[in-house]
Amino acid sequence: MIEILVSFFLLVGAAFALIGSWGLVHLPDFYLRLHGPTKATTLGVGGMIIGSVIYFSSHGETLSLHELLVTLFLFITAPVSAHMLAKAALHLQLRSEERTRNRNDV
């Protein structure tokens, strides 16, 4: 039963990471590409780490806290770095697609 649960989290995490990577490559401008690694890939890595926590906690005597610390660090740093990248792009006035602009700005 544990192997099924671990496999589920690994597959869901891998699917999110794949979708995030696809978005990073195929979306047209910087602002849209920023969502791939910060949203979907973060969830993907989180899902894989949850699978790792379940596996190592079930095969050891204690709860595996190393992976929980990695997850906490990932979920704190990914939004902060995305915010800093977006602010730098706005400061540099990077070109964006027409459809991503706010309708009030046009």
DAPE-V399838 format. One record per run of one state. SS is the DSSP state (hx for helix, st for strand, lp for the rest). FROM is the first residue (numbers start at 0). LEN is the number of residues. If there is no record, write none. Layout:
# DAPE-V399838
ss->SS from->FROM len->LEN
ss->SS from->FROM len->LEN
This chain:
# DAPE-V399838
ss->lp from->0 len->1
ss->hx from->1 len->25
ss->lp from->26 len->3
ss->hx from->29 len->30
ss->lp from->59 len->6
ss->hx from->65 len->26
ss->lp from->91 len->6
ss->hx from->97 len->3
ss->lp from->100 len->6
